[in-house]
Amino acid sequence: MSTRQAGGGSRFLFDSFDAAAARIEANERVAEERWAALDYRLELIDVALERLEKRIWLGVSGVAVFLLTQMAEALLAAAVK
């Protein structure tokens, strides 16, 4: 009398394990995660650069307004004399 049933047992006892395929699959998953992290960090850098660009333009326009105000004040002072 056989104690083993037909079709029973662990599939791991009978299926071969392909280590190379598992290693390749694991490396692909790691590479995908690294690309996702890189995309995330690049997006953060892009947002920071946009904010910096806005601040720079605000500073440039502030200096331009200051210079125009000084020039207008000088012209008014010359016109009053």
TORNUKE-132346 format. One record per residue: residue number from 1; residue in one letter; chain; x, y, z of N, C-alpha, C in turn. Coordinates in steps of 0.001 Angstrom, whole numbers, plus 524288, in hexadecimal, padded with zeros to 5 digits. Layout:
   nunu   lumro   vose      nX      nY      nZ     caX     caY     caZ      cX      cY      cZ
    NUM       A      A       X       Y       Z       X       Y       Z       X       Y       Z
...
***
This chain:
   nunu   lumro   vose      nX      nY      nZ     caX     caY     caZ      cX      cY      cZ
      1       M      A   80344   7FB7B   80000   80000   80000   80000   8037E   804D5   80000
      2       S      A   80263   80876   7FC5B   80588   80D26   7FBD5   8032F   8117F   7FF19
      3       T      A   80690   81421   80222   804A6   81875   8055C   8044D   81D7F   80242
      4       R      A   806FB   81DAD   7FDBD   806E4   82269   7FA7C   80230   8223F   7F6E0
      5       Q      A   7FF3C   82686   7F6CF   7FAAF   826D1   7F368   7FC6B   828C1   7EE0F
      6       A      A   7F9A4   82761   7EA20   7FADF   82922   7E4D7   7F9E2   82EFE   7E480
      7       G      A   7FDC7   831D7   7E291   7FD37   8377C   7E1F9   7FDFF   83A75   7E701
      8       G      A   7FF46   837DB   7EB41   80008   83A89   7F03A   805BD   83BE3   7F112
      9       G      A   806CB   83E60   7F54A   80C2C   83FBB   7F691   80D63   84552   7F505
     10       S      A   81209   846D7   7F657   813A9   84C2D   7F546   81592   84CB0   7EFB1
     11       R      A   8141F   850DF   7ED3C   815EC   851CA   7E7E8   81BB7   85317   7E7DB
     12       F      A   81DBE   854E8   7EC48   82342   85646   7EC98   826BF   85171   7EC7D
     13       L      A   82496   84CF9   7EDD3   827AC   84827   7ED98   8286B   8464B   7E801
     14       F      A   824E0   847B0   7E499   82501   8459F   7DF4D   82684   849B6   7DB37
     15       D      A   82520   84EAD   7DC0F   82680   852BE   7D854   82C25   85468   7D932
     16       S      A   82EE1   85530   7D4FB   8343D   85709   7D57E   83426   85CEC   7D676
     17       F      A   837F0   85EB3   7D947   83856   86444   7DA81   83C76   8669E   7D6F5
     18       D      A   83AD6   86A7C   7D3E2   83E69   86D02   7D044   840B5   871CC   7D2F8
     19       A      A   84555   8712D   7D51F   847C9   8755F   7D825   84926   87A04   7D4B2
     20       A      A   84ACD   8790B   7CFF6   84C4E   87D59   7CC7C   84792   880C0   7CB3C
     21       A      A   84327   87E48   7CA1C   83E6F   8814E   7C8E2   83C96   88463   7CDA4
     22       A      A   83CF4   8820F   7D237   83B5A   884C9   7D6FA   83EF5   8896A   7D806
     23       R      A   843F7   888BB   7D717   847B3   88CF5   7D7EA   846B3   89167   7D414
     24       I      A   845A6   89018   7CF2E   84481   89414   7CB3B   83F86   89701   7CCA8
     25       E      A   83B92   8942A   7CE50   836A1   896A4   7CFCE   83766   89A45   7D47D
     26       A      A   83A79   89896   7D84A   83B7E   89BE0   7DCDB   83E80   8A0C6   7DB44
     27       N      A   84251   8A02C   7D7D0   84547   8A4B7   7D5FD   841D5   8A880   7D2F4
     28       E      A   83E27   8A67A   7CFF0   83A8A   8A9D6   7CD11   8370D   8ACE1   7D0CE
     29       R      A   8353B   8AA4B   7D4E5   831F9   8AD02   7D8C5   83511   8B148   7DB8B
     30       V      A   839F4   8B01C   7DCDF   83D43   8B401   7DF6D   83E34   8B89D   7DBC1
     31       A      A   83F36   8B779   7D6CC   84021   8BBA9   7D300   83B43   8BF0C   7D25E
     32       E      A   836AA   8BCA5   7D23D   831CF   8BFA7   7D1D5   83117   8C337   7D68E
     33       E      A   8323B   8C139   7DB2E   831BA   8C46D   7DFEA   835A2   8C8EC   7DFD5
     34       R      A   83A59   8C7DB   7DDFA   83E45   8CC07   7DDB1   83CA0   8D03B   7D9D5
     35       W      A   83A71   8CEA8   7D55C   83893   8D286   7D18C   8341C   8D5BA   7D3D4
     36       A      A   8309F   8D322   7D6AB   82C42   8D5FC   7D917   82E52   8D9F3   7DD0E
     37       A      A   8322B   8D86B   7E02D   8346D   8DC03   7E405   8373F   8E079   7E149
     38       L      A   839F0   8DF4A   7DD07   83CAB   8E356   7DA17   838D1   8E72D   7D7B2
     39       D      A   83483   8E535   7D586   83079   8E8AD   7D361   82E35   8EC31   7D799
     40       Y      A   82D56   8E9FF   7DC33   82B32   8ED0A   7E089   82EF3   8F16B   7E212
     41       R      A   833FC   8F014   7E29C   837CE   8F408   7E41E   8387C   8F82A   7DFE5
     42       L      A   83862   8F694   7DAF9   838D3   8FA61   7D6BC   83428   8FE0B   7D69D
     43       E      A   82F99   8FC09   7D7D6   82AF0   8FF5E   7D81B   82B7C   90362   7DC7F
     44       L      A   82D98   901B0   7E0FF   82E75   9055D   7E54A   8326A   9098B   7E3C1
     45       I      A   8368A   90801   7E105   83A73   90BC8   7DF43   8380C   90F9D   7DB67
     46       D      A   834BC   90DA4   7D7E8   8322F   910FD   7D40F   82EB3   91510   7D6B8
     47       V      A   82BCB   9136A   7DAA0   8286A   91709   7DD88   82BBB   91B24   7E055
     48       A      A   8300A   91975   7E2AF   8336F   91D2A   7E56F   835D5   92116   7E1A3
     49       L      A   83754   91F52   7DD03   83986   922E7   7D921   83578   926D2   7D736
     50       E      A   830A6   92526   7D697   82C83   928C4   7D508   82BA5   92CE9   7D938
     51       R      A   82BAB   92B48   7DE28   82B0A   92F14   7E269   82F9B   932E1   7E289
     52       L      A   83461   930EA   7E1B8   838F7   9344F   7E1A4   838AE   9382A   7DD25
     53       E      A   836E5   93653   7D899   83660   939D1   7D41D   83278   93E2C   7D538
     54       K      A   82E24   93CEC   7D7BC   82A4D   940EF   7D91A   82CA1   944ED   7DCDA
     55       R      A   82FAB   9430C   7E0A1   8321A   946A7   7E461   8360E   94A28   7E1B0
     56       I      A   83916   947FE   7DE17   83CF2   94B2C   7DB45   83A3A   94F62   7D813
     57       W      A   83611   94DEE   7D538   83345   951CB   7D220   830C6   955F0   7D59A
     58       L      A   82EF1   95468   7DA2A   82CC7   9583A   7DDDA   830FE   95C11   7DF8C
     59       G      A   835A9   95A24   7E0A0   839FB   95D92   7E21A   83B9D   96130   7DDB4
     60       V      A   83BF2   95F18   7D8F2   83D69   9624D   7D46B   83955   96683   7D376
     61       S      A   83469   9651A   7D3B1   8305C   9690B   7D2CB   83042   96D0F   7D735
     62       G      A   83171   96B70   7DC06   831B7   96F24   7E060   83611   9731F   7DF99
     63       V      A   83A9C   9714D   7DDCC   83EF5   974DF   7DCBB   83D8A   9788E   7D845
     64       A      A   83AF7   97689   7D439   83968   979D6   7CFCB   8358B   97E0A   7D192
     65       V      A   831D4   97C9E   7D4CE   82E0B   98073   7D6CB   830CE   9848E   7DA17
     66       F      A   83484   982E1   7DD53   8376C   98693   7E08A   83A71   98A7C   7DD22
     67       L      A   83D15   9887E   7D91D   8400E   98BF4   7D5AC   83C85   98FB8   7D2B2
     68       L      A   83814   98DD6   7D0DE   83463   99140   7CE24   8323C   99569   7D1CD
     69       T      A   8313F   99400   7D6A4   82F5B   997CB   7DA7F   83379   99BF6   7DB87
     70       Q      A   83859   99A58   7DC15   83C9F   99E1F   7DCE7   83D33   9A1C9   7D842
     71       M      A   83CB2   99F95   7D385   83D23   9A2CD   7CED0   83899   9A6B4   7CE81
     72       A      A   833E3   9A4F7   7CFC1   82F5D   9A87C   7CFA4   82FF5   9ACC6   7D3C2
     73       E      A   831F1   9AB56   7D84A   832C8   9AF37   7DC69   836E0   9B344   7DAB9
     74       A      A   83AFB   9B17A   7D824   83F07   9B511   7D64C   83CD6   9B8B2   7D21E
     75       L      A   839AD   9B6B1   7CE93   83745   9B9F4   7CA88   83393   9BDF1   7CCD7
     76       L      A   83076   9BC6A   7D0B5   82CEA   9C01D   7D344   82FF0   9C455   7D62E
     77       A      A   8342B   9C2C9   7D8B2   83756   9C6A1   7DB88   839D5   9CA7E   7D7AC
     78       A      A   83B7C   9C8A5   7D321   83DDC   9CC14   7CF3A   839B5   9CFA8   7CCD1
     79       A      A   83501   9CDB1   7CC3B   830D4   9D0D9   7C9E4   82EFD   9D522   7CD9F
     80       V      A   82F31   9D42C   7D29E   82D65   9D7FA   7D678   83158   9DC6D   7D6EE
     81       K      A   83664   9DB89   7D646   83A56   9DF99   7D6C9   839BC   9E396   7D2BA
***
